Amino acid sequence: MLPNRVTSSLLTSSQIAGIAGLYFVTGKLGLLLAVEPGYATAIWPPSGIALVAILWLGYRMWPGIWLGSCERVDIL
């Protein structure tokens, strides 16, 4: 069995990754709801996801919100 500190770190890391993925996917879906795709949208679900993540899970979730808001990541 893993020590509590390790399991806590794994849980926090998985929560951050989940928030990032959810924010990214809902952001893409929100842009599809725009009047003219790719421009402004009246509905932006990621803002609600970010608010709930911060209120329920705490400020330690900000890296997930930041990563999820990155539209494109170049590895090389």
mmCIF file of the N, C-alpha and C atoms, coordinates in Angstrom:
data_MODEL
# 
_entry.id   MODEL 
# 
loop_
_atom_site.group_PDB 
_atom_site.id 
_atom_site.type_symbol 
_atom_site.label_atom_id 
_atom_site.label_alt_id 
_atom_site.label_comp_id 
_atom_site.label_asym_id 
_atom_site.label_entity_id 
_atom_site.label_seq_id 
_atom_site.pdbx_PDB_ins_code 
_atom_site.Cartn_x 
_atom_site.Cartn_y 
_atom_site.Cartn_z 
_atom_site.occupancy 
_atom_site.B_iso_or_equiv 
_atom_site.pdbx_formal_charge 
_atom_site.auth_seq_id 
_atom_site.auth_comp_id 
_atom_site.auth_asym_id 
_atom_site.auth_atom_id 
_atom_site.pdbx_PDB_model_num 
ATOM 1   N N  . MET A 1 1  ? 0.831   -1.177 0.000   1.00 0.00 ? 1  MET A N  1 
ATOM 2   C CA . MET A 1 1  ? 0.000   0.000  0.000   1.00 0.00 ? 1  MET A CA 1 
ATOM 3   C C  . MET A 1 1  ? 0.882   1.249  0.000   1.00 0.00 ? 1  MET A C  1 
ATOM 4   N N  . LEU A 1 2  ? 0.468   2.257  -0.766  1.00 0.00 ? 2  LEU A N  1 
ATOM 5   C CA . LEU A 1 2  ? 1.237   3.487  -0.879  1.00 0.00 ? 2  LEU A CA 1 
ATOM 6   C C  . LEU A 1 2  ? 0.977   4.400  0.313   1.00 0.00 ? 2  LEU A C  1 
ATOM 7   N N  . PRO A 1 3  ? 1.990   5.171  0.705   1.00 0.00 ? 3  PRO A N  1 
ATOM 8   C CA . PRO A 1 3  ? 1.776   6.131  1.794   1.00 0.00 ? 3  PRO A CA 1 
ATOM 9   C C  . PRO A 1 3  ? 0.722   7.175  1.410   1.00 0.00 ? 3  PRO A C  1 
ATOM 10  N N  . ASN A 1 4  ? 0.125   7.792  2.408   1.00 0.00 ? 4  ASN A N  1 
ATOM 11  C CA . ASN A 1 4  ? -0.932  8.775  2.171   1.00 0.00 ? 4  ASN A CA 1 
ATOM 12  C C  . ASN A 1 4  ? -0.479  9.943  1.314   1.00 0.00 ? 4  ASN A C  1 
ATOM 13  N N  . ARG A 1 5  ? 0.757   10.377 1.480   1.00 0.00 ? 5  ARG A N  1 
ATOM 14  C CA . ARG A 1 5  ? 1.260   11.512 0.712   1.00 0.00 ? 5  ARG A CA 1 
ATOM 15  C C  . ARG A 1 5  ? 1.324   11.183 -0.774  1.00 0.00 ? 5  ARG A C  1 
ATOM 16  N N  . VAL A 1 6  ? 1.735   9.960  -1.109  1.00 0.00 ? 6  VAL A N  1 
ATOM 17  C CA . VAL A 1 6  ? 1.830   9.554  -2.512  1.00 0.00 ? 6  VAL A CA 1 
ATOM 18  C C  . VAL A 1 6  ? 0.443   9.429  -3.122  1.00 0.00 ? 6  VAL A C  1 
ATOM 19  N N  . THR A 1 7  ? -0.488  8.808  -2.421  1.00 0.00 ? 7  THR A N  1 
ATOM 20  C CA . THR A 1 7  ? -1.836  8.662  -2.958  1.00 0.00 ? 7  THR A CA 1 
ATOM 21  C C  . THR A 1 7  ? -2.516  10.021 -3.086  1.00 0.00 ? 7  THR A C  1 
ATOM 22  N N  . SER A 1 8  ? -2.235  10.930 -2.169  1.00 0.00 ? 8  SER A N  1 
ATOM 23  C CA . SER A 1 8  ? -2.794  12.277 -2.263  1.00 0.00 ? 8  SER A CA 1 
ATOM 24  C C  . SER A 1 8  ? -2.251  13.009 -3.494  1.00 0.00 ? 8  SER A C  1 
ATOM 25  N N  . SER A 1 9  ? -0.962  12.852 -3.759  1.00 0.00 ? 9  SER A N  1 
ATOM 26  C CA . SER A 1 9  ? -0.359  13.480 -4.935  1.00 0.00 ? 9  SER A CA 1 
ATOM 27  C C  . SER A 1 9  ? -0.908  12.890 -6.220  1.00 0.00 ? 9  SER A C  1 
ATOM 28  N N  . LEU A 1 10 ? -1.097  11.574 -6.242  1.00 0.00 ? 10 LEU A N  1 
ATOM 29  C CA . LEU A 1 10 ? -1.666  10.931 -7.432  1.00 0.00 ? 10 LEU A CA 1 
ATOM 30  C C  . LEU A 1 10 ? -3.104  11.375 -7.664  1.00 0.00 ? 10 LEU A C  1 
ATOM 31  N N  . LEU A 1 11 ? -3.872  11.507 -6.604  1.00 0.00 ? 11 LEU A N  1 
ATOM 32  C CA . LEU A 1 11 ? -5.254  11.961 -6.723  1.00 0.00 ? 11 LEU A CA 1 
ATOM 33  C C  . LEU A 1 11 ? -5.312  13.394 -7.242  1.00 0.00 ? 11 LEU A C  1 
ATOM 34  N N  . THR A 1 12 ? -4.473  14.267 -6.691  1.00 0.00 ? 12 THR A N  1 
ATOM 35  C CA . THR A 1 12 ? -4.449  15.657 -7.135  1.00 0.00 ? 12 THR A CA 1 
ATOM 36  C C  . THR A 1 12 ? -4.014  15.752 -8.590  1.00 0.00 ? 12 THR A C  1 
ATOM 37  N N  . SER A 1 13 ? -3.010  14.978 -8.979  1.00 0.00 ? 13 SER A N  1 
ATOM 38  C CA . SER A 1 13 ? -2.548  14.990 -10.362 1.00 0.00 ? 13 SER A CA 1 
ATOM 39  C C  . SER A 1 13 ? -3.624  14.505 -11.319 1.00 0.00 ? 13 SER A C  1 
ATOM 40  N N  . SER A 1 14 ? -4.343  13.474 -10.938 1.00 0.00 ? 14 SER A N  1 
ATOM 41  C CA . SER A 1 14 ? -5.402  12.968 -11.807 1.00 0.00 ? 14 SER A CA 1 
ATOM 42  C C  . SER A 1 14 ? -6.565  13.957 -11.874 1.00 0.00 ? 14 SER A C  1 
ATOM 43  N N  . GLN A 1 15 ? -6.845  14.664 -10.794 1.00 0.00 ? 15 GLN A N  1 
ATOM 44  C CA . GLN A 1 15 ? -7.890  15.687 -10.818 1.00 0.00 ? 15 GLN A CA 1 
ATOM 45  C C  . GLN A 1 15 ? -7.494  16.839 -11.742 1.00 0.00 ? 15 GLN A C  1 
ATOM 46  N N  . ILE A 1 16 ? -6.245  17.257 -11.673 1.00 0.00 ? 16 ILE A N  1 
ATOM 47  C CA . ILE A 1 16 ? -5.752  18.332 -12.534 1.00 0.00 ? 16 ILE A CA 1 
ATOM 48  C C  . ILE A 1 16 ? -5.841  17.911 -13.994 1.00 0.00 ? 16 ILE A C  1 
ATOM 49  N N  . ALA A 1 17 ? -5.440  16.680 -14.295 1.00 0.00 ? 17 ALA A N  1 
ATOM 50  C CA . ALA A 1 17 ? -5.517  16.190 -15.676 1.00 0.00 ? 17 ALA A CA 1 
ATOM 51  C C  . ALA A 1 17 ? -6.971  16.096 -16.142 1.00 0.00 ? 17 ALA A C  1 
ATOM 52  N N  . GLY A 1 18 ? -7.852  15.671 -15.272 1.00 0.00 ? 18 GLY A N  1 
ATOM 53  C CA . GLY A 1 18 ? -9.267  15.585 -15.627 1.00 0.00 ? 18 GLY A CA 1 
ATOM 54  C C  . GLY A 1 18 ? -9.880  16.945 -15.890 1.00 0.00 ? 18 GLY A C  1 
ATOM 55  N N  . ILE A 1 19 ? -9.547  17.924 -15.053 1.00 0.00 ? 19 ILE A N  1 
ATOM 56  C CA . ILE A 1 19 ? -10.045 19.289 -15.249 1.00 0.00 ? 19 ILE A CA 1 
ATOM 57  C C  . ILE A 1 19 ? -9.517  19.850 -16.566 1.00 0.00 ? 19 ILE A C  1 
ATOM 58  N N  . ALA A 1 20 ? -8.239  19.608 -16.860 1.00 0.00 ? 20 ALA A N  1 
ATOM 59  C CA . ALA A 1 20 ? -7.655  20.108 -18.105 1.00 0.00 ? 20 ALA A CA 1 
ATOM 60  C C  . ALA A 1 20 ? -8.362  19.503 -19.315 1.00 0.00 ? 20 ALA A C  1 
ATOM 61  N N  . GLY A 1 21 ? -8.576  18.206 -19.291 1.00 0.00 ? 21 GLY A N  1 
ATOM 62  C CA . GLY A 1 21 ? -9.249  17.546 -20.410 1.00 0.00 ? 21 GLY A CA 1 
ATOM 63  C C  . GLY A 1 21 ? -10.680 18.015 -20.576 1.00 0.00 ? 21 GLY A C  1 
ATOM 64  N N  . LEU A 1 22 ? -11.409 18.124 -19.478 1.00 0.00 ? 22 LEU A N  1 
ATOM 65  C CA . LEU A 1 22 ? -12.798 18.567 -19.523 1.00 0.00 ? 22 LEU A CA 1 
ATOM 66  C C  . LEU A 1 22 ? -12.901 20.013 -20.009 1.00 0.00 ? 22 LEU A C  1 
ATOM 67  N N  . TYR A 1 23 ? -12.009 20.869 -19.523 1.00 0.00 ? 23 TYR A N  1 
ATOM 68  C CA . TYR A 1 23 ? -11.997 22.268 -19.950 1.00 0.00 ? 23 TYR A CA 1 
ATOM 69  C C  . TYR A 1 23 ? -11.716 22.365 -21.443 1.00 0.00 ? 23 TYR A C  1 
ATOM 70  N N  . PHE A 1 24 ? -10.744 21.610 -21.917 1.00 0.00 ? 24 PHE A N  1 
ATOM 71  C CA . PHE A 1 24 ? -10.361 21.650 -23.332 1.00 0.00 ? 24 PHE A CA 1 
ATOM 72  C C  . PHE A 1 24 ? -11.499 21.173 -24.232 1.00 0.00 ? 24 PHE A C  1 
ATOM 73  N N  . VAL A 1 25 ? -12.098 20.044 -23.885 1.00 0.00 ? 25 VAL A N  1 
ATOM 74  C CA . VAL A 1 25 ? -13.173 19.469 -24.716 1.00 0.00 ? 25 VAL A CA 1 
ATOM 75  C C  . VAL A 1 25 ? -14.391 20.383 -24.734 1.00 0.00 ? 25 VAL A C  1 
ATOM 76  N N  . THR A 1 26 ? -14.793 20.885 -23.577 1.00 0.00 ? 26 THR A N  1 
ATOM 77  C CA . THR A 1 26 ? -15.963 21.766 -23.555 1.00 0.00 ? 26 THR A CA 1 
ATOM 78  C C  . THR A 1 26 ? -15.673 23.104 -24.229 1.00 0.00 ? 26 THR A C  1 
ATOM 79  N N  . GLY A 1 27 ? -14.416 23.529 -24.216 1.00 0.00 ? 27 GLY A N  1 
ATOM 80  C CA . GLY A 1 27 ? -14.047 24.743 -24.947 1.00 0.00 ? 27 GLY A CA 1 
ATOM 81  C C  . GLY A 1 27 ? -14.209 24.559 -26.441 1.00 0.00 ? 27 GLY A C  1 
ATOM 82  N N  . LYS A 1 28 ? -13.772 23.415 -26.934 1.00 0.00 ? 28 LYS A N  1 
ATOM 83  C CA . LYS A 1 28 ? -13.942 23.122 -28.370 1.00 0.00 ? 28 LYS A CA 1 
ATOM 84  C C  . LYS A 1 28 ? -15.421 23.029 -28.724 1.00 0.00 ? 28 LYS A C  1 
ATOM 85  N N  . LEU A 1 29 ? -16.218 22.377 -27.873 1.00 0.00 ? 29 LEU A N  1 
ATOM 86  C CA . LEU A 1 29 ? -17.655 22.279 -28.125 1.00 0.00 ? 29 LEU A CA 1 
ATOM 87  C C  . LEU A 1 29 ? -18.323 23.650 -28.034 1.00 0.00 ? 29 LEU A C  1 
ATOM 88  N N  . GLY A 1 30 ? -17.887 24.482 -27.122 1.00 0.00 ? 30 GLY A N  1 
ATOM 89  C CA . GLY A 1 30 ? -18.431 25.826 -26.995 1.00 0.00 ? 30 GLY A CA 1 
ATOM 90  C C  . GLY A 1 30 ? -18.174 26.668 -28.227 1.00 0.00 ? 30 GLY A C  1 
ATOM 91  N N  . LEU A 1 31 ? -17.002 26.499 -28.837 1.00 0.00 ? 31 LEU A N  1 
ATOM 92  C CA . LEU A 1 31 ? -16.701 27.239 -30.061 1.00 0.00 ? 31 LEU A CA 1 
ATOM 93  C C  . LEU A 1 31 ? -17.556 26.774 -31.232 1.00 0.00 ? 31 LEU A C  1 
ATOM 94  N N  . LEU A 1 32 ? -17.997 25.528 -31.198 1.00 0.00 ? 32 LEU A N  1 
ATOM 95  C CA . LEU A 1 32 ? -18.899 25.047 -32.247 1.00 0.00 ? 32 LEU A CA 1 
ATOM 96  C C  . LEU A 1 32 ? -20.277 25.688 -32.138 1.00 0.00 ? 32 LEU A C  1 
ATOM 97  N N  . LEU A 1 33 ? -20.630 26.182 -30.947 1.00 0.00 ? 33 LEU A N  1 
ATOM 98  C CA . LEU A 1 33 ? -21.917 26.828 -30.743 1.00 0.00 ? 33 LEU A CA 1 
ATOM 99  C C  . LEU A 1 33 ? -21.898 28.312 -31.101 1.00 0.00 ? 33 LEU A C  1 
ATOM 100 N N  . ALA A 1 34 ? -20.773 28.813 -31.549 1.00 0.00 ? 34 ALA A N  1 
ATOM 101 C CA . ALA A 1 34 ? -20.654 30.223 -31.900 1.00 0.00 ? 34 ALA A CA 1 
ATOM 102 C C  . ALA A 1 34 ? -21.538 30.541 -33.100 1.00 0.00 ? 34 ALA A C  1 
ATOM 103 N N  . VAL A 1 35 ? -21.947 31.799 -33.194 1.00 0.00 ? 35 VAL A N  1 
ATOM 104 C CA . VAL A 1 35 ? -22.773 32.237 -34.316 1.00 0.00 ? 35 VAL A CA 1 
ATOM 105 C C  . VAL A 1 35 ? -22.048 31.965 -35.620 1.00 0.00 ? 35 VAL A C  1 
ATOM 106 N N  . GLU A 1 36 ? -20.819 32.393 -35.705 1.00 0.00 ? 36 GLU A N  1 
ATOM 107 C CA . GLU A 1 36 ? -19.961 32.067 -36.827 1.00 0.00 ? 36 GLU A CA 1 
ATOM 108 C C  . GLU A 1 36 ? -18.784 31.301 -36.234 1.00 0.00 ? 36 GLU A C  1 
ATOM 109 N N  . PRO A 1 37 ? -18.663 29.999 -36.528 1.00 0.00 ? 37 PRO A N  1 
ATOM 110 C CA . PRO A 1 37 ? -17.641 29.173 -35.859 1.00 0.00 ? 37 PRO A CA 1 
ATOM 111 C C  . PRO A 1 37 ? -16.248 29.798 -35.879 1.00 0.00 ? 37 PRO A C  1 
ATOM 112 N N  . GLY A 1 38 ? -15.622 29.793 -34.716 1.00 0.00 ? 38 GLY A N  1 
ATOM 113 C CA . GLY A 1 38 ? -14.284 30.337 -34.574 1.00 0.00 ? 38 GLY A CA 1 
ATOM 114 C C  . GLY A 1 38 ? -14.245 31.735 -33.984 1.00 0.00 ? 38 GLY A C  1 
ATOM 115 N N  . TYR A 1 39 ? -15.396 32.378 -33.845 1.00 0.00 ? 39 TYR A N  1 
ATOM 116 C CA . TYR A 1 39 ? -15.454 33.729 -33.291 1.00 0.00 ? 39 TYR A CA 1 
ATOM 117 C C  . TYR A 1 39 ? -16.066 33.699 -31.898 1.00 0.00 ? 39 TYR A C  1 
ATOM 118 N N  . ALA A 1 40 ? -16.768 34.732 -31.521 1.00 0.00 ? 40 ALA A N  1 
ATOM 119 C CA . ALA A 1 40 ? -17.348 34.824 -30.182 1.00 0.00 ? 40 ALA A CA 1 
ATOM 120 C C  . ALA A 1 40 ? -18.515 33.854 -30.027 1.00 0.00 ? 40 ALA A C  1 
ATOM 121 N N  . THR A 1 41 ? -18.712 33.396 -28.814 1.00 0.00 ? 41 THR A N  1 
ATOM 122 C CA . THR A 1 41 ? -19.802 32.489 -28.516 1.00 0.00 ? 41 THR A CA 1 
ATOM 123 C C  . THR A 1 41 ? -20.584 33.017 -27.317 1.00 0.00 ? 41 THR A C  1 
ATOM 124 N N  . ALA A 1 42 ? -21.886 32.796 -27.339 1.00 0.00 ? 42 ALA A N  1 
ATOM 125 C CA . ALA A 1 42 ? -22.728 33.258 -26.238 1.00 0.00 ? 42 ALA A CA 1 
ATOM 126 C C  . ALA A 1 42 ? -22.679 32.294 -25.052 1.00 0.00 ? 42 ALA A C  1 
ATOM 127 N N  . ILE A 1 43 ? -22.325 31.057 -25.308 1.00 0.00 ? 43 ILE A N  1 
ATOM 128 C CA . ILE A 1 43 ? -22.279 30.029 -24.268 1.00 0.00 ? 43 ILE A CA 1 
ATOM 129 C C  . ILE A 1 43 ? -20.835 29.568 -24.126 1.00 0.00 ? 43 ILE A C  1 
ATOM 130 N N  . TRP A 1 44 ? -20.292 29.638 -22.921 1.00 0.00 ? 44 TRP A N  1 
ATOM 131 C CA . TRP A 1 44 ? -18.906 29.215 -22.689 1.00 0.00 ? 44 TRP A CA 1 
ATOM 132 C C  . TRP A 1 44 ? -18.854 28.299 -21.465 1.00 0.00 ? 44 TRP A C  1 
ATOM 133 N N  . PRO A 1 45 ? -19.125 26.995 -21.652 1.00 0.00 ? 45 PRO A N  1 
ATOM 134 C CA . PRO A 1 45 ? -19.149 26.049 -20.536 1.00 0.00 ? 45 PRO A CA 1 
ATOM 135 C C  . PRO A 1 45 ? -17.847 25.951 -19.723 1.00 0.00 ? 45 PRO A C  1 
ATOM 136 N N  . PRO A 1 46 ? -16.665 26.155 -20.328 1.00 0.00 ? 46 PRO A N  1 
ATOM 137 C CA . PRO A 1 46 ? -15.445 26.040 -19.515 1.00 0.00 ? 46 PRO A CA 1 
ATOM 138 C C  . PRO A 1 46 ? -15.377 27.008 -18.344 1.00 0.00 ? 46 PRO A C  1 
ATOM 139 N N  . SER A 1 47 ? -16.025 28.165 -18.449 1.00 0.00 ? 47 SER A N  1 
ATOM 140 C CA . SER A 1 47 ? -15.985 29.098 -17.318 1.00 0.00 ? 47 SER A CA 1 
ATOM 141 C C  . SER A 1 47 ? -16.705 28.508 -16.109 1.00 0.00 ? 47 SER A C  1 
ATOM 142 N N  . GLY A 1 48 ? -17.791 27.799 -16.337 1.00 0.00 ? 48 GLY A N  1 
ATOM 143 C CA . GLY A 1 48 ? -18.482 27.127 -15.239 1.00 0.00 ? 48 GLY A CA 1 
ATOM 144 C C  . GLY A 1 48 ? -17.662 25.989 -14.662 1.00 0.00 ? 48 GLY A C  1 
ATOM 145 N N  . ILE A 1 49 ? -16.984 25.262 -15.530 1.00 0.00 ? 49 ILE A N  1 
ATOM 146 C CA . ILE A 1 49 ? -16.126 24.162 -15.081 1.00 0.00 ? 49 ILE A CA 1 
ATOM 147 C C  . ILE A 1 49 ? -14.980 24.707 -14.230 1.00 0.00 ? 49 ILE A C  1 
ATOM 148 N N  . ALA A 1 50 ? -14.389 25.815 -14.658 1.00 0.00 ? 50 ALA A N  1 
ATOM 149 C CA . ALA A 1 50 ? -13.300 26.423 -13.898 1.00 0.00 ? 50 ALA A CA 1 
ATOM 150 C C  . ALA A 1 50 ? -13.791 26.907 -12.540 1.00 0.00 ? 50 ALA A C  1 
ATOM 151 N N  . LEU A 1 51 ? -14.951 27.531 -12.510 1.00 0.00 ? 51 LEU A N  1 
ATOM 152 C CA . LEU A 1 51 ? -15.498 28.026 -11.252 1.00 0.00 ? 51 LEU A CA 1 
ATOM 153 C C  . LEU A 1 51 ? -15.778 26.888 -10.272 1.00 0.00 ? 51 LEU A C  1 
ATOM 154 N N  . VAL A 1 52 ? -16.406 25.839 -10.761 1.00 0.00 ? 52 VAL A N  1 
ATOM 155 C CA . VAL A 1 52 ? -16.715 24.693 -9.899  1.00 0.00 ? 52 VAL A CA 1 
ATOM 156 C C  . VAL A 1 52 ? -15.434 24.014 -9.414  1.00 0.00 ? 52 VAL A C  1 
ATOM 157 N N  . ALA A 1 53 ? -14.455 23.876 -10.287 1.00 0.00 ? 53 ALA A N  1 
ATOM 158 C CA . ALA A 1 53 ? -13.191 23.241 -9.897  1.00 0.00 ? 53 ALA A CA 1 
ATOM 159 C C  . ALA A 1 53 ? -12.495 24.029 -8.784  1.00 0.00 ? 53 ALA A C  1 
ATOM 160 N N  . ILE A 1 54 ? -12.477 25.342 -8.922  1.00 0.00 ? 54 ILE A N  1 
ATOM 161 C CA . ILE A 1 54 ? -11.831 26.177 -7.907  1.00 0.00 ? 54 ILE A CA 1 
ATOM 162 C C  . ILE A 1 54 ? -12.605 26.158 -6.591  1.00 0.00 ? 54 ILE A C  1 
ATOM 163 N N  . LEU A 1 55 ? -13.940 26.224 -6.676  1.00 0.00 ? 55 LEU A N  1 
ATOM 164 C CA . LEU A 1 55 ? -14.733 26.267 -5.451  1.00 0.00 ? 55 LEU A CA 1 
ATOM 165 C C  . LEU A 1 55 ? -14.763 24.932 -4.715  1.00 0.00 ? 55 LEU A C  1 
ATOM 166 N N  . TRP A 1 56 ? -14.881 23.834 -5.441  1.00 0.00 ? 56 TRP A N  1 
ATOM 167 C CA . TRP A 1 56 ? -14.977 22.520 -4.800  1.00 0.00 ? 56 TRP A CA 1 
ATOM 168 C C  . TRP A 1 56 ? -13.623 21.914 -4.453  1.00 0.00 ? 56 TRP A C  1 
ATOM 169 N N  . LEU A 1 57 ? -12.660 22.055 -5.348  1.00 0.00 ? 57 LEU A N  1 
ATOM 170 C CA . LEU A 1 57 ? -11.388 21.366 -5.159  1.00 0.00 ? 57 LEU A CA 1 
ATOM 171 C C  . LEU A 1 57 ? -10.259 22.287 -4.694  1.00 0.00 ? 57 LEU A C  1 
ATOM 172 N N  . GLY A 1 58 ? -10.453 23.580 -4.766  1.00 0.00 ? 58 GLY A N  1 
ATOM 173 C CA . GLY A 1 58 ? -9.458  24.525 -4.267  1.00 0.00 ? 58 GLY A CA 1 
ATOM 174 C C  . GLY A 1 58 ? -8.569  25.095 -5.362  1.00 0.00 ? 58 GLY A C  1 
ATOM 175 N N  . TYR A 1 59 ? -7.754  26.047 -4.935  1.00 0.00 ? 59 TYR A N  1 
ATOM 176 C CA . TYR A 1 59 ? -6.888  26.754 -5.870  1.00 0.00 ? 59 TYR A CA 1 
ATOM 177 C C  . TYR A 1 59 ? -5.797  25.877 -6.481  1.00 0.00 ? 59 TYR A C  1 
ATOM 178 N N  . ARG A 1 60 ? -5.579  24.714 -5.920  1.00 0.00 ? 60 ARG A N  1 
ATOM 179 C CA . ARG A 1 60 ? -4.544  23.834 -6.482  1.00 0.00 ? 60 ARG A CA 1 
ATOM 180 C C  . ARG A 1 60 ? -4.947  23.275 -7.850  1.00 0.00 ? 60 ARG A C  1 
ATOM 181 N N  . MET A 1 61 ? -6.175  23.545 -8.306  1.00 0.00 ? 61 MET A N  1 
ATOM 182 C CA . MET A 1 61 ? -6.642  23.082 -9.610  1.00 0.00 ? 61 MET A CA 1 
ATOM 183 C C  . MET A 1 61 ? -6.334  24.069 -10.727 1.00 0.00 ? 61 MET A C  1 
ATOM 184 N N  . TRP A 1 62 ? -5.727  25.217 -10.424 1.00 0.00 ? 62 TRP A N  1 
ATOM 185 C CA . TRP A 1 62 ? -5.466  26.205 -11.457 1.00 0.00 ? 62 TRP A CA 1 
ATOM 186 C C  . TRP A 1 62 ? -4.561  25.693 -12.579 1.00 0.00 ? 62 TRP A C  1 
ATOM 187 N N  . PRO A 1 63 ? -3.603  24.786 -12.332 1.00 0.00 ? 63 PRO A N  1 
ATOM 188 C CA . PRO A 1 63 ? -2.812  24.294 -13.466 1.00 0.00 ? 63 PRO A CA 1 
ATOM 189 C C  . PRO A 1 63 ? -3.669  23.536 -14.493 1.00 0.00 ? 63 PRO A C  1 
ATOM 190 N N  . GLY A 1 64 ? -4.686  22.829 -14.033 1.00 0.00 ? 64 GLY A N  1 
ATOM 191 C CA . GLY A 1 64 ? -5.571  22.123 -14.957 1.00 0.00 ? 64 GLY A CA 1 
ATOM 192 C C  . GLY A 1 64 ? -6.368  23.079 -15.819 1.00 0.00 ? 64 GLY A C  1 
ATOM 193 N N  . ILE A 1 65 ? -6.813  24.170 -15.219 1.00 0.00 ? 65 ILE A N  1 
ATOM 194 C CA . ILE A 1 65 ? -7.556  25.180 -15.978 1.00 0.00 ? 65 ILE A CA 1 
ATOM 195 C C  . ILE A 1 65 ? -6.630  25.847 -16.987 1.00 0.00 ? 65 ILE A C  1 
ATOM 196 N N  . TRP A 1 66 ? -5.419  26.145 -16.560 1.00 0.00 ? 66 TRP A N  1 
ATOM 197 C CA . TRP A 1 66 ? -4.457  26.772 -17.459 1.00 0.00 ? 66 TRP A CA 1 
ATOM 198 C C  . TRP A 1 66 ? -4.098  25.843 -18.618 1.00 0.00 ? 66 TRP A C  1 
ATOM 199 N N  . LEU A 1 67 ? -3.825  24.577 -18.316 1.00 0.00 ? 67 LEU A N  1 
ATOM 200 C CA . LEU A 1 67 ? -3.492  23.623 -19.379 1.00 0.00 ? 67 LEU A CA 1 
ATOM 201 C C  . LEU A 1 67 ? -4.663  23.393 -20.331 1.00 0.00 ? 67 LEU A C  1 
ATOM 202 N N  . GLY A 1 68 ? -5.862  23.342 -19.788 1.00 0.00 ? 68 GLY A N  1 
ATOM 203 C CA . GLY A 1 68 ? -7.041  23.142 -20.623 1.00 0.00 ? 68 GLY A CA 1 
ATOM 204 C C  . GLY A 1 68 ? -7.320  24.314 -21.540 1.00 0.00 ? 68 GLY A C  1 
ATOM 205 N N  . SER A 1 69 ? -6.885  25.498 -21.139 1.00 0.00 ? 69 SER A N  1 
ATOM 206 C CA . SER A 1 69 ? -7.128  26.676 -21.972 1.00 0.00 ? 69 SER A CA 1 
ATOM 207 C C  . SER A 1 69 ? -6.127  26.803 -23.111 1.00 0.00 ? 69 SER A C  1 
ATOM 208 N N  . CYS A 1 70 ? -5.077  26.018 -23.095 1.00 0.00 ? 70 CYS A N  1 
ATOM 209 C CA . CYS A 1 70 ? -4.112  26.021 -24.195 1.00 0.00 ? 70 CYS A CA 1 
ATOM 210 C C  . CYS A 1 70 ? -4.726  25.321 -25.393 1.00 0.00 ? 70 CYS A C  1 
ATOM 211 N N  . GLU A 1 71 ? -4.879  26.052 -26.470 1.00 0.00 ? 71 GLU A N  1 
ATOM 212 C CA . GLU A 1 71 ? -5.525  25.494 -27.652 1.00 0.00 ? 71 GLU A CA 1 
ATOM 213 C C  . GLU A 1 71 ? -4.597  24.525 -28.388 1.00 0.00 ? 71 GLU A C  1 
ATOM 214 N N  . ARG A 1 72 ? -3.337  24.860 -28.434 1.00 0.00 ? 72 ARG A N  1 
ATOM 215 C CA . ARG A 1 72 ? -2.405  24.045 -29.190 1.00 0.00 ? 72 ARG A CA 1 
ATOM 216 C C  . ARG A 1 72 ? -1.095  23.956 -28.428 1.00 0.00 ? 72 ARG A C  1 
ATOM 217 N N  . VAL A 1 73 ? -0.583  22.740 -28.334 1.00 0.00 ? 73 VAL A N  1 
ATOM 218 C CA . VAL A 1 73 ? 0.690   22.541 -27.642 1.00 0.00 ? 73 VAL A CA 1 
ATOM 219 C C  . VAL A 1 73 ? 1.655   21.885 -28.612 1.00 0.00 ? 73 VAL A C  1 
ATOM 220 N N  . ASP A 1 74 ? 2.794   22.534 -28.840 1.00 0.00 ? 74 ASP A N  1 
ATOM 221 C CA . ASP A 1 74 ? 3.836   21.979 -29.697 1.00 0.00 ? 74 ASP A CA 1 
ATOM 222 C C  . ASP A 1 74 ? 4.868   21.275 -28.825 1.00 0.00 ? 74 ASP A C  1 
ATOM 223 N N  . ILE A 1 75 ? 5.034   19.987 -29.073 1.00 0.00 ? 75 ILE A N  1 
ATOM 224 C CA . ILE A 1 75 ? 5.991   19.219 -28.290 1.00 0.00 ? 75 ILE A CA 1 
ATOM 225 C C  . ILE A 1 75 ? 7.406   19.396 -28.842 1.00 0.00 ? 75 ILE A C  1 
ATOM 226 N N  . LEU A 1 76 ? 7.545   19.447 -30.139 1.00 0.00 ? 76 LEU A N  1 
ATOM 227 C CA . LEU A 1 76 ? 8.869   19.595 -30.747 1.00 0.00 ? 76 LEU A CA 1 
ATOM 228 C C  . LEU A 1 76 ? 9.070   20.975 -31.284 1.00 0.00 ? 76 LEU A C  1 
# 
